[in-house]
């Protein structure tokens, strides 16, 4: 009996870890952002604008004029440490295709939308395209690759700044910024309209992007679909509260998120016989079991692009036009190795310490001791390539030691 209980415990623990990775952290992120009164007030003004426009535009579907397709320029910042994290262009292109598939209701799994919800499903007439021109007018593929000494990132926006070894957003008035990195324990998080523009965009875990087409929980690129929904003003279906409100009339209220890949009707909050709309992209359901945005969600997103709307500037972006500068962006300066290099070894007169892989070593102290444990030399690192003169030292074995954020360095060399 005890063995059965232990096995059950470990299976449950494994499911908890797996779902922790599935979690969208946007709600938690927004609680942090809303602590800033200026941001909170700006978001309230944006919500008031959306509500006023939706009320003004409340006409039946048959009365709607033909809609222009909204094209959103995208820049994808691939922030990697290990070479295998530097995702190929093909993977990025698949992710963009997945966005266009779902926002244009071109996904073949619309056949799985329950009959009760089929009439509510919408082609949002929103498309995404990798930028052709960067903010300085130079030609770009819309993919920026940046090596970082940081191995894991958290929901603290440091990946969005070159000062903290990430990379800065491109002008968020004219680009949708997507950062892809080794995001710890999360699949993604996103800003919502009104957040600080220097952080504007979404962050995706490698796990959410690098498993497309494998048939698994994240195989359809829908973490990005979900997070961009937040970027376009959508909330989680449960309004991040028990039977909360997502401010969309045609999404039924539900108690909370829906993990996994459920089937059948799940009624909560006395919503209706149709039950929860867990197959909506703004739930936490696994990728293979989500398949729609509603017309109400579509209207809420598109209002942001109207005159006076928070995302209206996107429509005047030059990012999809021809470049106007002949300059070429500098290539990513990736190091050739990921650990400190000491050479030559053995050494005669001059030892080279190569720390190009991690600029955080600059300003840190190193000590060199001999085989007897006596301190021979101490230095403060001033550059990525440090020269150490050893001509005056006696022949023998020496040890270099140092430490920085979360990492110790120790190696030995021979002085001939």
C-alpha positions as CSV (number, residue, x, y, z in Angstrom):
1,X,0.0,0.0,0.0
2,X,2.8,2.4,0.9
3,X,4.5,1.7,-2.5
4,X,1.3,2.6,-4.3
5,X,0.9,5.8,-2.3
6,X,4.5,6.8,-3.1
7,X,4.1,6.1,-6.8
8,X,0.9,8.2,-6.8
9,X,2.7,11.0,-5.1
10,X,5.5,11.1,-7.6
11,X,3.1,11.0,-10.5
12,X,1.2,13.9,-9.0
13,X,4.4,15.8,-8.4
14,X,5.4,15.2,-12.0
15,X,2.1,16.6,-13.2
16,X,2.6,19.7,-10.9
17,X,6.0,20.4,-12.4
18,X,4.7,19.9,-16.0
19,X,1.8,22.3,-15.4
20,X,4.0,24.8,-13.7
21,X,5.8,25.0,-17.1
22,X,2.5,25.5,-18.8
23,X,1.5,28.4,-16.7
24,X,1.1,31.8,-18.3
25,X,2.4,34.3,-15.8
26,X,0.8,37.4,-17.3
27,X,-1.7,37.8,-14.5
28,X,1.0,37.8,-11.9
29,X,3.1,40.1,-14.0
30,X,0.2,42.5,-14.3
31,X,-0.3,42.7,-10.6
32,X,3.3,43.8,-10.3
33,X,3.0,46.4,-13.0
34,X,-0.3,47.8,-11.6
35,X,1.5,48.6,-8.4
36,X,2.8,51.6,-10.4
37,X,-0.1,54.1,-10.1
38,X,0.7,55.8,-13.4
39,X,0.6,52.5,-15.3
40,X,-2.6,51.5,-13.4
41,X,-4.3,54.8,-14.3
42,X,-3.2,54.5,-18.0
43,X,-4.7,51.0,-18.2
44,X,-7.9,52.3,-16.8
45,X,-8.1,55.0,-19.4
46,X,-7.4,52.4,-22.1
47,X,-10.2,50.1,-20.7
48,X,-12.6,53.1,-20.7
49,X,-11.6,53.8,-24.4
50,X,-12.2,50.2,-25.4
51,X,-15.6,50.1,-23.6
52,X,-16.7,53.4,-25.2
53,X,-15.7,52.2,-28.7
54,X,-17.3,48.8,-28.3
55,X,-20.6,50.4,-27.2
56,X,-20.4,52.8,-30.2
57,X,-19.6,50.0,-32.6
58,X,-22.3,47.6,-31.3
59,X,-23.9,46.7,-34.6
60,X,-25.0,43.3,-35.8
61,X,-22.7,41.2,-37.9
62,X,-24.8,41.8,-41.0
63,X,-24.3,45.5,-40.7
64,X,-20.5,45.3,-40.4
65,X,-18.5,46.9,-43.2
66,X,-15.7,44.9,-44.8
67,X,-12.7,44.9,-42.5
68,X,-9.2,45.7,-43.5
69,X,-6.7,43.1,-42.4
70,X,-4.4,44.5,-39.7
71,X,-0.8,43.5,-40.4
72,X,1.5,43.6,-37.3
73,X,5.3,43.8,-37.9
74,X,7.2,41.4,-35.6
75,X,10.7,41.3,-34.4
76,X,11.8,38.1,-32.7
77,X,14.7,38.4,-30.2
78,X,16.4,35.0,-29.8
79,X,18.4,35.3,-26.6
80,X,20.5,32.2,-26.1
81,X,23.4,30.9,-24.1
82,X,24.0,27.4,-25.4
83,X,24.3,27.0,-29.2
84,X,21.3,24.7,-29.3
85,X,19.1,27.5,-27.9
86,X,19.8,29.7,-31.0
87,X,16.7,28.5,-32.8
88,X,16.9,28.3,-36.6
89,X,15.0,30.6,-38.9
90,X,12.7,27.7,-39.9
91,X,11.4,27.4,-36.3
92,X,10.7,31.1,-36.1
93,X,8.9,31.0,-39.4
94,X,6.7,28.1,-38.2
95,X,5.7,30.2,-35.1
96,X,4.7,33.1,-37.3
97,X,2.7,30.8,-39.5
98,X,1.0,29.4,-36.4
99,X,0.0,33.0,-35.4
100,X,-1.5,33.7,-38.8
101,X,-3.3,30.3,-38.8
102,X,-5.1,31.0,-35.6
103,X,-5.8,34.7,-35.8
104,X,-7.3,34.2,-39.3
105,X,-9.3,31.1,-38.2
106,X,-7.4,29.0,-40.8
107,X,-6.7,26.3,-38.3
108,X,-8.1,22.9,-39.4
109,X,-9.1,22.0,-35.8
110,X,-12.0,24.5,-35.9
111,X,-14.0,21.3,-36.7
112,X,-13.5,20.5,-33.0
113,X,-15.2,23.6,-31.8
114,X,-18.4,22.5,-30.0
115,X,-21.6,23.2,-31.9
116,X,-22.8,25.6,-29.2
117,X,-19.8,27.8,-29.8
118,X,-19.3,27.6,-33.6
119,X,-21.3,30.7,-34.3
120,X,-19.2,32.7,-31.9
121,X,-15.8,31.7,-33.5
122,X,-14.1,34.6,-35.4
123,X,-11.6,35.3,-38.1
124,X,-9.9,38.2,-36.3
125,X,-8.5,39.6,-39.6
126,X,-5.1,40.1,-37.9
127,X,-1.9,38.9,-39.4
128,X,1.7,38.9,-38.4
129,X,4.8,39.4,-40.5
130,X,8.5,39.5,-39.6
131,X,9.9,43.0,-40.0
132,X,11.8,43.9,-43.2
133,X,13.3,47.1,-41.8
134,X,14.7,47.8,-38.3
135,X,14.2,51.0,-36.3
136,X,17.3,52.6,-38.0
137,X,16.0,51.8,-41.5
138,X,18.4,48.9,-42.2
139,X,17.3,45.7,-43.8
140,X,16.5,42.9,-41.4
141,X,15.1,39.4,-41.4
142,X,13.0,40.3,-38.4
143,X,15.1,37.9,-36.3
144,X,17.7,39.3,-33.9
145,X,20.1,36.7,-32.3
146,X,21.9,37.7,-29.1
147,X,24.3,35.6,-27.1
148,X,24.0,36.1,-23.3
149,X,26.0,34.8,-20.4
150,X,22.7,34.3,-18.6
151,X,21.6,30.7,-18.6
152,X,18.1,31.1,-17.3
153,X,15.6,34.0,-17.2
154,X,12.7,34.8,-15.0
155,X,9.7,37.1,-15.1
156,X,11.7,40.2,-14.2
157,X,12.1,41.7,-17.7
158,X,15.9,41.5,-17.5
159,X,15.8,39.7,-20.9
160,X,14.4,42.9,-22.4
161,X,17.5,45.0,-21.6
162,X,21.1,44.8,-23.0
163,X,22.2,46.3,-19.6
164,X,21.2,43.1,-18.0
165,X,22.6,40.9,-20.8
166,X,19.4,40.5,-22.7
167,X,18.4,42.8,-25.6
168,X,16.4,46.0,-25.9
169,X,13.0,46.2,-27.4
170,X,12.6,47.7,-30.8
171,X,10.3,50.7,-30.8
172,X,7.1,49.2,-29.4
173,X,4.9,51.8,-31.1
174,X,5.8,50.2,-34.5
175,X,6.8,46.6,-33.7
176,X,5.5,43.6,-31.7
177,X,8.6,42.4,-29.8
178,X,8.8,38.7,-29.0
179,X,11.7,37.5,-26.8
180,X,12.5,33.8,-26.9
181,X,14.8,32.5,-24.1
182,X,15.3,29.8,-21.5
183,X,12.5,31.0,-19.3
184,X,12.6,29.3,-15.9
185,X,9.4,27.3,-15.0
186,X,7.1,29.4,-17.3
187,X,5.9,29.0,-20.9
188,X,5.4,32.7,-21.3
189,X,4.2,36.1,-20.1
190,X,3.2,39.3,-21.8
191,X,2.5,42.9,-21.4
192,X,-0.9,44.4,-21.8
193,X,-1.8,47.8,-23.3
194,X,-0.6,50.5,-21.0
195,X,2.6,48.9,-19.7
196,X,6.0,50.5,-20.0
197,X,6.8,50.7,-23.7
198,X,10.5,49.7,-23.1
199,X,9.2,46.3,-21.9
200,X,6.3,46.0,-24.3
201,X,5.9,42.6,-25.9
202,X,5.8,38.9,-25.0
203,X,8.4,36.5,-23.6
204,X,8.3,32.9,-24.7
205,X,10.1,29.8,-23.3
206,X,12.2,27.7,-25.7
207,X,9.9,24.9,-24.7
208,X,6.9,26.7,-26.1
209,X,8.5,27.3,-29.5
210,X,11.0,24.5,-30.1
211,X,8.5,21.6,-30.0
212,X,6.2,22.6,-32.9
213,X,4.7,19.6,-34.8
214,X,5.8,17.0,-32.2
215,X,2.1,16.3,-31.2
216,X,2.7,17.3,-27.6
217,X,1.2,19.8,-25.2
218,X,2.9,22.8,-26.9
219,X,3.0,21.5,-30.4
220,X,0.9,24.2,-32.2
221,X,2.7,27.4,-31.2
222,X,-0.3,28.5,-29.1
223,X,1.6,29.9,-26.2
224,X,2.5,32.8,-28.5
225,X,-1.2,33.0,-29.7
226,X,-2.3,33.2,-26.0
227,X,0.4,35.8,-25.0
228,X,-0.3,38.0,-28.0
229,X,-3.9,37.9,-27.0
230,X,-2.8,39.6,-23.7
231,X,-0.7,42.1,-25.7
232,X,-3.9,42.9,-27.6
233,X,-5.9,43.5,-24.5
234,X,-7.5,40.1,-23.8
235,X,-7.7,38.6,-20.3
236,X,-8.0,35.0,-19.2
237,X,-11.5,33.6,-19.5
238,X,-12.0,33.4,-15.7
239,X,-10.8,37.0,-15.3
240,X,-8.1,35.7,-12.9
241,X,-10.7,35.3,-10.2
242,X,-13.2,32.7,-9.2
243,X,-16.0,33.2,-11.8
244,X,-14.3,36.5,-12.7
245,X,-15.0,38.7,-15.8
246,X,-12.8,38.9,-18.9
247,X,-14.9,41.8,-20.1
248,X,-16.0,39.9,-23.2
249,X,-19.7,39.3,-23.5
250,X,-19.7,36.1,-25.6
251,X,-17.2,34.1,-23.5
252,X,-19.0,32.2,-20.7
253,X,-17.8,32.8,-17.1
254,X,-15.9,29.9,-15.7
255,X,-14.5,29.1,-12.3
256,X,-10.8,29.0,-13.2
257,X,-8.3,27.7,-15.8
258,X,-8.5,24.4,-17.5
259,X,-5.3,22.3,-17.6
260,X,-4.7,19.4,-19.9
261,X,-6.9,18.3,-22.8
262,X,-10.4,17.8,-21.5
263,X,-13.4,16.6,-23.5
264,X,-17.2,17.0,-23.1
265,X,-19.1,19.7,-21.3
266,X,-17.7,21.2,-18.1
267,X,-20.2,23.5,-16.4
268,X,-19.1,26.1,-13.9
269,X,-20.3,29.4,-12.5
270,X,-23.9,28.4,-13.7
271,X,-22.7,29.5,-17.2
272,X,-25.1,27.4,-19.4
273,X,-25.7,24.0,-20.8
274,X,-22.7,24.6,-23.2
275,X,-20.4,24.9,-20.2
276,X,-16.9,26.4,-20.1
277,X,-15.3,27.5,-23.3
278,X,-12.0,25.7,-22.4
279,X,-11.1,25.4,-26.1
280,X,-10.6,29.1,-26.3
281,X,-7.1,30.3,-26.9
282,X,-7.2,32.4,-23.7
283,X,-7.6,29.3,-21.4
284,X,-4.6,27.2,-20.3
285,X,-5.8,24.1,-22.2
286,X,-3.1,22.2,-24.1
287,X,-2.3,23.3,-27.7
288,X,-4.0,20.4,-29.5
289,X,-7.3,21.2,-27.6
290,X,-7.7,24.9,-28.2
291,X,-9.2,26.3,-31.4
292,X,-10.9,29.6,-31.3
293,X,-11.2,33.3,-30.5
294,X,-14.7,34.7,-30.3
295,X,-16.2,37.6,-32.1
296,X,-16.3,39.6,-28.8
297,X,-12.6,38.9,-28.3
298,X,-11.9,40.0,-31.9
299,X,-13.8,43.3,-31.4
300,X,-11.8,44.0,-28.2
301,X,-8.5,43.4,-30.0
302,X,-9.3,45.4,-33.1
303,X,-10.6,48.4,-31.2
304,X,-7.0,49.1,-30.1
305,X,-6.1,49.9,-33.7
306,X,-8.8,52.5,-34.2
307,X,-7.9,56.2,-34.1
308,X,-7.0,57.1,-30.6
309,X,-6.5,53.4,-29.7
310,X,-3.4,52.2,-27.9
311,X,-2.0,50.2,-30.9
312,X,-3.0,52.6,-33.6
313,X,0.6,53.6,-34.3
314,X,1.3,50.0,-35.6
315,X,-0.7,50.9,-38.7
316,X,1.8,53.6,-39.6
317,X,4.8,51.4,-39.0
318,X,7.5,51.4,-41.8
319,X,8.8,48.1,-40.6
320,X,7.3,46.1,-43.5
321,X,8.5,48.6,-46.1
322,X,11.7,48.9,-48.0
323,X,14.9,49.8,-46.0
324,X,16.1,53.4,-46.3
325,X,19.6,52.9,-44.9
326,X,22.4,51.0,-46.5
327,X,24.1,50.3,-43.2
328,X,24.3,46.6,-42.2
329,X,23.6,45.6,-38.5
330,X,26.5,44.1,-36.7
331,X,26.4,40.4,-36.4
332,X,25.9,38.6,-33.1
333,X,29.3,38.4,-31.3
334,X,28.9,34.8,-30.0
335,X,31.9,33.5,-28.1
336,X,33.8,30.4,-29.3
337,X,33.5,28.7,-25.8
338,X,31.3,28.9,-22.7
339,X,33.9,28.7,-20.0
340,X,37.1,30.6,-19.0
341,X,40.1,29.7,-21.2
342,X,43.7,29.8,-20.0
343,X,46.5,29.5,-22.5
344,X,49.3,28.7,-23.2
345,X,49.6,25.9,-20.7
346,X,52.5,25.3,-19.8
347,X,53.5,29.0,-20.0
348,X,56.8,30.9,-20.0
349,X,56.4,34.6,-19.7
350,X,52.8,35.6,-20.4
351,X,49.5,33.8,-19.6
352,X,46.3,34.8,-21.4
353,X,42.9,34.5,-19.6
354,X,40.0,34.6,-22.1
355,X,36.7,35.5,-20.5
356,X,34.8,36.6,-23.7
357,X,31.9,34.2,-22.9
358,X,30.8,36.3,-19.8
359,X,31.4,40.0,-19.4
360,X,30.2,39.8,-15.8
361,X,33.8,38.7,-14.9
362,X,34.9,42.3,-15.5
363,X,35.4,44.0,-12.1
364,X,35.8,40.7,-10.3
365,X,38.9,39.6,-8.4
366,X,41.1,36.6,-9.2
367,X,43.9,35.2,-7.0
368,X,46.8,33.0,-8.1
369,X,48.4,30.7,-5.5
370,X,51.3,28.3,-5.8
371,X,51.3,24.5,-5.0
372,X,52.0,25.4,-1.3
373,X,48.9,27.5,-1.0
374,X,50.8,30.8,-0.9
375,X,49.2,33.9,-2.6
376,X,51.4,34.8,-5.6
377,X,49.3,37.3,-7.4
378,X,45.9,39.1,-7.1
379,X,44.2,41.1,-9.8
380,X,40.9,42.8,-10.7
381,X,39.7,41.8,-14.2
382,X,39.5,44.8,-16.4
383,X,38.8,43.3,-19.8
384,X,37.5,40.2,-21.5
385,X,41.0,39.2,-22.5
386,X,43.4,39.5,-19.5
387,X,47.2,39.2,-19.8
388,X,49.1,37.9,-16.8
389,X,52.9,38.3,-16.7
390,X,54.6,35.2,-15.2
391,X,58.3,35.7,-16.1
392,X,59.3,36.5,-12.5
393,X,57.6,33.4,-11.0
394,X,59.4,30.2,-10.2
395,X,58.8,27.1,-12.3
396,X,56.0,24.9,-10.9
397,X,52.2,24.4,-10.6
398,X,49.9,27.4,-10.0
399,X,46.2,27.7,-9.4
400,X,43.8,30.5,-10.5
401,X,40.6,31.0,-8.5
402,X,37.7,33.4,-8.7
403,X,34.0,33.7,-8.3
404,X,31.1,35.8,-9.6
405,X,27.3,35.6,-9.7
406,X,26.5,31.9,-9.1
407,X,29.8,30.6,-10.6
408,X,33.2,29.7,-9.3
409,X,36.3,29.4,-11.5
410,X,39.3,27.3,-10.6
411,X,42.0,26.0,-12.9
412,X,45.7,25.2,-12.8
413,X,48.6,25.9,-15.1
414,X,52.3,25.1,-15.2
415,X,55.1,27.7,-15.2
416,X,58.1,26.3,-17.1
